[in-house]
Amino acid sequence: MAREATQSLENGFRLFDWYHISWLLLTALGIFVMFQLYRKANQLQRKKIRIYWAFTIVFLEAIKNIVLILDNTFWNGSWPFHLCGLGIFIVLAHALVKGHYVDMLLYCLTMPGALMALLTPEWTNISAFSYLHFHSFLFHLLLFAYPMTMLVAQELQLSIRKIWQPIVFLCITVPPIYALNIVWGTNFMFLNQAPVGTPLIVLEQFVGEKHYIIGLIGLVILFWLILLGPIILWKKRPY
């Protein structure tokens, strides 16, 4: 039976099968361990942890690209222009820059983007024994765990009034990335079409291919309402 499971993993895995759920449980365990380490650290140690964490994510992305280049499989779609790829720079900015300038970006963009990547991964058809498969899970695990740890540690200054920050970020990044997708034949941030095997297919079927981008915008707004709801309720709590 173990042999059959191993052979099956050679061809990848299915969403929410035992293997996928195992990675999700590992993610939850990783967040718990990282938060415990972070919680017990003093301010100087926390700063070092954030920097090491951010550069580990950068290092993982660099190694992935080196592997692709050596394997002669690097292509335009390998550039970090997905939402999670942009999350690399958001995490790096949070770790290095003083202040809370990117807290809302972490909360509204990086955290939900990495979570959705873990829940509905695109790499289901890649062998579970390949580097790219392992990298994809570990990369998104660390990318999701970072804002979650900052959130639970109460180190993110979140406000409904700052919603303009992720809006401006998307207004700046989405148009050129959408254009690049057309020129390069890529699908960064899943802007031009719904990726196969993800819930976005249902969205595309519901709104139609021509209105997919409008439906995607509506989905983002819905996500933000869910994320910002607790903040609004917290602000209105009685004292």
C-alpha atoms as a printed R data frame, in Angstrom:
    type eleno elety resid chain resno       x      y       z
1   ATOM     1    CA   MET     A     1   0.000  0.000   0.000
2   ATOM     2    CA   ALA     A     2   2.893  2.333   0.821
3   ATOM     3    CA   ARG     A     3   4.410  1.512  -2.560
4   ATOM     4    CA   GLU     A     4   1.183  2.463  -4.334
5   ATOM     5    CA   ALA     A     5   1.029  5.756  -2.430
6   ATOM     6    CA   THR     A     6   4.638  6.511  -3.399
7   ATOM     7    CA   GLN     A     7   3.966  5.760  -7.056
8   ATOM     8    CA   SER     A     8   0.883  7.953  -6.931
9   ATOM     9    CA   LEU     A     9   2.889 10.876  -5.546
10  ATOM    10    CA   GLU     A    10   5.251 10.583  -8.485
11  ATOM    11    CA   ASN     A    11   2.406 12.023 -10.544
12  ATOM    12    CA   GLY     A    12   1.513 14.704  -7.986
13  ATOM    13    CA   PHE     A    13  -1.515 14.820  -5.707
14  ATOM    14    CA   ARG     A    14  -5.165 15.860  -5.555
15  ATOM    15    CA   LEU     A    15  -6.678 18.789  -3.724
16  ATOM    16    CA   PHE     A    16  -7.423 17.917  -0.088
17  ATOM    17    CA   ASP     A    17  -6.185 14.345  -0.326
18  ATOM    18    CA   TRP     A    18  -4.177 12.952   2.603
19  ATOM    19    CA   TYR     A    19  -0.931 14.391   1.250
20  ATOM    20    CA   HIS     A    20  -2.325 17.890   0.690
21  ATOM    21    CA   ILE     A    21  -3.974 17.930   4.126
22  ATOM    22    CA   SER     A    22  -0.666 16.815   5.645
23  ATOM    23    CA   TRP     A    23   1.010 19.908   4.211
24  ATOM    24    CA   LEU     A    24  -1.803 22.120   5.523
25  ATOM    25    CA   LEU     A    25  -1.400 20.616   8.987
26  ATOM    26    CA   LEU     A    26   2.353 21.171   8.726
27  ATOM    27    CA   THR     A    27   1.642 24.793   7.843
28  ATOM    28    CA   ALA     A    28  -0.514 25.200  10.950
29  ATOM    29    CA   LEU     A    29   2.202 23.572  13.071
30  ATOM    30    CA   GLY     A    30   4.850 25.788  11.494
31  ATOM    31    CA   ILE     A    31   2.850 28.928  12.285
32  ATOM    32    CA   PHE     A    32   2.401 27.785  15.882
33  ATOM    33    CA   VAL     A    33   6.121 27.086  16.360
34  ATOM    34    CA   MET     A    34   7.193 30.317  14.656
35  ATOM    35    CA   PHE     A    35   4.768 32.359  16.753
36  ATOM    36    CA   GLN     A    36   6.026 30.762  19.973
37  ATOM    37    CA   LEU     A    37   9.618 31.606  19.060
38  ATOM    38    CA   TYR     A    38   8.653 35.120  18.038
39  ATOM    39    CA   ARG     A    39   6.509 35.712  21.136
40  ATOM    40    CA   LYS     A    40   9.340 34.852  23.495
41  ATOM    41    CA   ALA     A    41  11.870 37.083  21.696
42  ATOM    42    CA   ASN     A    42  12.682 40.624  22.746
43  ATOM    43    CA   GLN     A    43  12.388 43.559  20.332
44  ATOM    44    CA   LEU     A    44  15.934 43.256  18.976
45  ATOM    45    CA   GLN     A    45  15.562 39.507  18.507
46  ATOM    46    CA   ARG     A    46  12.211 40.013  16.782
47  ATOM    47    CA   LYS     A    47  13.799 42.404  14.308
48  ATOM    48    CA   LYS     A    48  16.482 39.815  13.505
49  ATOM    49    CA   ILE     A    49  13.861 37.092  13.122
50  ATOM    50    CA   ARG     A    50  11.880 39.227  10.661
51  ATOM    51    CA   ILE     A    51  15.006 39.966   8.604
52  ATOM    52    CA   TYR     A    52  16.172 36.329   8.557
53  ATOM    53    CA   TRP     A    53  12.648 35.226   7.683
54  ATOM    54    CA   ALA     A    54  12.334 37.704   4.815
55  ATOM    55    CA   PHE     A    55  15.735 36.822   3.348
56  ATOM    56    CA   THR     A    56  14.964 33.099   3.639
57  ATOM    57    CA   ILE     A    57  11.946 33.694   1.382
58  ATOM    58    CA   VAL     A    58  14.122 35.689  -1.041
59  ATOM    59    CA   PHE     A    59  16.739 32.922  -0.960
60  ATOM    60    CA   LEU     A    60  14.154 30.244  -1.735
61  ATOM    61    CA   GLU     A    61  12.924 32.197  -4.762
62  ATOM    62    CA   ALA     A    62  16.487 32.739  -5.987
63  ATOM    63    CA   ILE     A    63  17.342 29.033  -5.640
64  ATOM    64    CA   LYS     A    64  14.172 28.097  -7.519
65  ATOM    65    CA   ASN     A    65  15.121 30.339 -10.434
66  ATOM    66    CA   ILE     A    66  18.679 28.978 -10.470
67  ATOM    67    CA   VAL     A    67  17.282 25.446 -10.630
68  ATOM    68    CA   LEU     A    68  15.029 26.428 -13.527
69  ATOM    69    CA   ILE     A    69  17.906 28.113 -15.374
70  ATOM    70    CA   LEU     A    70  20.198 25.097 -14.917
71  ATOM    71    CA   ASP     A    71  17.366 22.823 -16.060
72  ATOM    72    CA   ASN     A    72  16.780 25.113 -19.051
73  ATOM    73    CA   THR     A    73  13.124 25.517 -18.070
74  ATOM    74    CA   PHE     A    74  13.162 29.148 -16.950
75  ATOM    75    CA   TRP     A    75  10.672 31.203 -18.964
76  ATOM    76    CA   ASN     A    76   8.820 34.509 -18.727
77  ATOM    77    CA   GLY     A    77   6.259 33.006 -16.377
78  ATOM    78    CA   SER     A    78   9.003 32.241 -13.867
79  ATOM    79    CA   TRP     A    79   9.452 35.890 -12.880
80  ATOM    80    CA   PRO     A    80   7.966 36.802  -9.445
81  ATOM    81    CA   PHE     A    81   5.017 38.765 -10.803
82  ATOM    82    CA   HIS     A    82   2.279 36.683  -9.210
83  ATOM    83    CA   LEU     A    83   0.688 38.111  -6.085
84  ATOM    84    CA   CYS     A    84   2.815 35.771  -3.977
85  ATOM    85    CA   GLY     A    85   5.895 36.811  -5.936
86  ATOM    86    CA   LEU     A    86   5.151 40.447  -5.151
87  ATOM    87    CA   GLY     A    87   4.626 39.313  -1.569
88  ATOM    88    CA   ILE     A    88   8.374 38.636  -1.397
89  ATOM    89    CA   PHE     A    89   9.044 42.348  -1.669
90  ATOM    90    CA   ILE     A    90   6.218 43.283   0.703
91  ATOM    91    CA   VAL     A    91   7.619 40.975   3.395
92  ATOM    92    CA   LEU     A    92  11.128 42.290   2.747
93  ATOM    93    CA   ALA     A    93   9.932 45.882   3.083
94  ATOM    94    CA   HIS     A    94   8.130 45.049   6.325
95  ATOM    95    CA   ALA     A    95  11.252 43.442   7.755
96  ATOM    96    CA   LEU     A    96  13.662 46.215   6.758
97  ATOM    97    CA   VAL     A    97  11.691 49.467   6.833
98  ATOM    98    CA   LYS     A    98  10.747 51.096  10.131
99  ATOM    99    CA   GLY     A    99   7.108 51.994  10.625
100 ATOM   100    CA   HIS     A   100   3.917 50.311   9.479
101 ATOM   101    CA   TYR     A   101   3.785 51.358   5.838
102 ATOM   102    CA   VAL     A   102   3.060 47.913   4.386
103 ATOM   103    CA   ASP     A   103   0.967 46.350   7.173
104 ATOM   104    CA   MET     A   104  -2.240 46.566   5.131
105 ATOM   105    CA   LEU     A   105  -0.467 45.081   2.111
106 ATOM   106    CA   LEU     A   106   0.641 42.129   4.220
107 ATOM   107    CA   TYR     A   107  -2.856 41.630   5.606
108 ATOM   108    CA   CYS     A   108  -4.979 42.282   2.510
109 ATOM   109    CA   LEU     A   109  -2.714 40.920  -0.236
110 ATOM   110    CA   THR     A   110   0.148 38.683   0.900
111 ATOM   111    CA   MET     A   111  -1.662 36.714   3.581
112 ATOM   112    CA   PRO     A   112  -4.835 35.803   1.605
113 ATOM   113    CA   GLY     A   113  -2.809 35.251  -1.579
114 ATOM   114    CA   ALA     A   114  -0.472 32.765   0.096
115 ATOM   115    CA   LEU     A   115  -3.380 31.062   1.856
116 ATOM   116    CA   MET     A   116  -5.262 30.532  -1.398
117 ATOM   117    CA   ALA     A   117  -2.082 29.179  -2.995
118 ATOM   118    CA   LEU     A   118  -1.817 26.622  -0.178
119 ATOM   119    CA   LEU     A   119  -5.507 25.687  -0.319
120 ATOM   120    CA   THR     A   120  -5.717 25.485  -4.127
121 ATOM   121    CA   PRO     A   121  -2.137 24.906  -5.336
122 ATOM   122    CA   GLU     A   122  -1.289 24.951  -9.026
123 ATOM   123    CA   TRP     A   123   1.507 22.402  -8.623
124 ATOM   124    CA   THR     A   124  -0.748 19.373  -8.091
125 ATOM   125    CA   ASN     A   125   0.603 17.666 -11.220
126 ATOM   126    CA   ILE     A   126   4.271 18.030 -10.234
127 ATOM   127    CA   SER     A   127   6.006 15.023  -8.683
128 ATOM   128    CA   ALA     A   128   6.000 15.231  -4.891
129 ATOM   129    CA   PHE     A   129   9.657 14.228  -4.969
130 ATOM   130    CA   SER     A   130  10.823 17.134  -7.108
131 ATOM   131    CA   TYR     A   131  12.519 20.259  -5.797
132 ATOM   132    CA   LEU     A   132   9.928 22.566  -7.377
133 ATOM   133    CA   HIS     A   133   7.122 20.738  -5.570
134 ATOM   134    CA   PHE     A   134   8.848 21.020  -2.199
135 ATOM   135    CA   HIS     A   135   9.802 24.632  -2.878
136 ATOM   136    CA   SER     A   136   6.227 25.609  -3.758
137 ATOM   137    CA   PHE     A   137   4.831 24.338  -0.460
138 ATOM   138    CA   LEU     A   138   7.685 25.646   1.701
139 ATOM   139    CA   PHE     A   139   7.744 29.040  -0.018
140 ATOM   140    CA   HIS     A   140   4.025 29.633   0.399
141 ATOM   141    CA   LEU     A   141   4.095 28.219   3.928
142 ATOM   142    CA   LEU     A   142   6.691 30.813   4.990
143 ATOM   143    CA   LEU     A   143   4.954 33.559   3.020
144 ATOM   144    CA   PHE     A   144   1.634 32.872   4.747
145 ATOM   145    CA   ALA     A   145   3.151 32.283   8.182
146 ATOM   146    CA   TYR     A   146   4.942 35.656   8.209
147 ATOM   147    CA   PRO     A   147   1.872 37.956   8.175
148 ATOM   148    CA   MET     A   148  -0.054 35.478  10.339
149 ATOM   149    CA   THR     A   149   2.673 35.586  12.977
150 ATOM   150    CA   MET     A   150   2.804 39.384  12.837
151 ATOM   151    CA   LEU     A   151  -0.994 39.490  13.136
152 ATOM   152    CA   VAL     A   152  -1.214 37.177  16.131
153 ATOM   153    CA   ALA     A   153   1.711 38.994  17.762
154 ATOM   154    CA   GLN     A   154  -0.307 42.221  17.339
155 ATOM   155    CA   GLU     A   155   2.452 43.891  15.358
156 ATOM   156    CA   LEU     A   156   0.280 44.961  12.440
157 ATOM   157    CA   GLN     A   157  -1.419 48.340  12.609
158 ATOM   158    CA   LEU     A   158  -4.591 47.732  10.612
159 ATOM   159    CA   SER     A   159  -7.279 50.271   9.850
160 ATOM   160    CA   ILE     A   160 -10.180 50.539   7.442
161 ATOM   161    CA   ARG     A   161  -8.900 54.023   6.648
162 ATOM   162    CA   LYS     A   162  -5.735 52.480   5.195
163 ATOM   163    CA   ILE     A   163  -7.585 50.383   2.625
164 ATOM   164    CA   TRP     A   164  -6.337 52.869   0.038
165 ATOM   165    CA   GLN     A   165  -2.864 51.337   0.374
166 ATOM   166    CA   PRO     A   166  -3.649 47.911  -1.172
167 ATOM   167    CA   ILE     A   167  -5.974 49.637  -3.672
168 ATOM   168    CA   VAL     A   168  -3.165 51.944  -4.858
169 ATOM   169    CA   PHE     A   169  -0.743 49.007  -4.907
170 ATOM   170    CA   LEU     A   170  -3.041 47.023  -7.202
171 ATOM   171    CA   CYS     A   171  -3.766 50.060  -9.379
172 ATOM   172    CA   ILE     A   172  -0.019 50.449  -9.932
173 ATOM   173    CA   THR     A   173   0.872 46.793 -10.456
174 ATOM   174    CA   VAL     A   174  -2.158 45.241 -12.195
175 ATOM   175    CA   PRO     A   175  -2.216 47.248 -15.488
176 ATOM   176    CA   PRO     A   176   1.440 46.561 -16.482
177 ATOM   177    CA   ILE     A   177   1.200 42.926 -15.368
178 ATOM   178    CA   TYR     A   178  -2.018 42.485 -17.363
179 ATOM   179    CA   ALA     A   179  -0.219 43.898 -20.406
180 ATOM   180    CA   LEU     A   180   2.785 41.611 -19.817
181 ATOM   181    CA   ASN     A   181   0.443 38.632 -19.712
182 ATOM   182    CA   ILE     A   182  -0.820 39.519 -23.187
183 ATOM   183    CA   VAL     A   183   2.670 40.083 -24.608
184 ATOM   184    CA   TRP     A   184   4.368 37.110 -22.940
185 ATOM   185    CA   GLY     A   185   1.456 34.673 -22.950
186 ATOM   186    CA   THR     A   186   1.630 34.387 -19.162
187 ATOM   187    CA   ASN     A   187  -1.081 34.574 -16.539
188 ATOM   188    CA   PHE     A   188   0.473 36.452 -13.624
189 ATOM   189    CA   MET     A   189  -1.926 37.100 -10.729
190 ATOM   190    CA   PHE     A   190  -4.459 35.019 -12.735
191 ATOM   191    CA   LEU     A   191  -5.637 38.237 -14.358
192 ATOM   192    CA   ASN     A   192  -6.219 37.036 -17.911
193 ATOM   193    CA   GLN     A   193  -7.822 33.655 -17.314
194 ATOM   194    CA   ALA     A   194  -8.798 31.296 -14.528
195 ATOM   195    CA   PRO     A   195  -6.164 28.620 -13.781
196 ATOM   196    CA   VAL     A   196  -7.369 25.054 -14.239
197 ATOM   197    CA   GLY     A   197  -8.166 23.160 -11.052
198 ATOM   198    CA   THR     A   198  -8.876 26.230  -8.907
199 ATOM   199    CA   PRO     A   199 -12.147 27.819  -7.700
200 ATOM   200    CA   LEU     A   200 -11.521 30.669 -10.140
201 ATOM   201    CA   ILE     A   201 -12.781 28.336 -12.874
202 ATOM   202    CA   VAL     A   202 -16.197 28.448 -11.199
203 ATOM   203    CA   LEU     A   203 -16.001 32.241 -11.150
204 ATOM   204    CA   GLU     A   204 -15.141 32.365 -14.853
205 ATOM   205    CA   GLN     A   205 -17.998 30.028 -15.711
206 ATOM   206    CA   PHE     A   206 -20.395 32.113 -13.632
207 ATOM   207    CA   VAL     A   207 -19.532 35.575 -15.006
208 ATOM   208    CA   GLY     A   208 -18.310 34.483 -18.428
209 ATOM   209    CA   GLU     A   209 -14.851 34.699 -19.957
210 ATOM   210    CA   LYS     A   210 -15.329 38.306 -21.146
211 ATOM   211    CA   HIS     A   211 -16.278 39.513 -17.673
212 ATOM   212    CA   TYR     A   212 -13.760 37.379 -15.784
213 ATOM   213    CA   ILE     A   213 -11.576 40.327 -14.733
214 ATOM   214    CA   ILE     A   214 -14.648 42.145 -13.361
215 ATOM   215    CA   GLY     A   215 -15.615 39.041 -11.412
216 ATOM   216    CA   LEU     A   216 -12.059 38.795 -10.102
217 ATOM   217    CA   ILE     A   217 -12.243 42.382  -8.838
218 ATOM   218    CA   GLY     A   218 -15.532 41.562  -7.136
219 ATOM   219    CA   LEU     A   219 -13.934 38.508  -5.513
220 ATOM   220    CA   VAL     A   220 -11.096 40.656  -4.165
221 ATOM   221    CA   ILE     A   221 -13.610 43.113  -2.695
222 ATOM   222    CA   LEU     A   222 -15.458 40.207  -1.062
223 ATOM   223    CA   PHE     A   223 -12.195 38.933   0.430
224 ATOM   224    CA   TRP     A   224 -11.433 42.371   1.806
225 ATOM   225    CA   LEU     A   225 -14.878 42.664   3.381
226 ATOM   226    CA   ILE     A   226 -14.265 39.347   5.145
227 ATOM   227    CA   LEU     A   227 -10.801 40.437   6.290
228 ATOM   228    CA   LEU     A   228 -11.789 43.952   7.352
229 ATOM   229    CA   GLY     A   229 -15.014 42.908   9.058
230 ATOM   230    CA   PRO     A   230 -13.281 41.845  12.298
231 ATOM   231    CA   ILE     A   231 -11.296 45.112  12.322
232 ATOM   232    CA   ILE     A   232 -14.501 47.175  12.030
233 ATOM   233    CA   LEU     A   233 -16.177 45.179  14.805
234 ATOM   234    CA   TRP     A   234 -13.083 45.484  17.011
235 ATOM   235    CA   LYS     A   235 -13.046 49.256  16.614
236 ATOM   236    CA   LYS     A   236 -16.716 49.436  17.593
237 ATOM   237    CA   ARG     A   237 -16.381 47.234  20.677
238 ATOM   238    CA   PRO     A   238 -17.691 48.787  23.924
239 ATOM   239    CA   TYR     A   239 -15.133 49.873  26.486
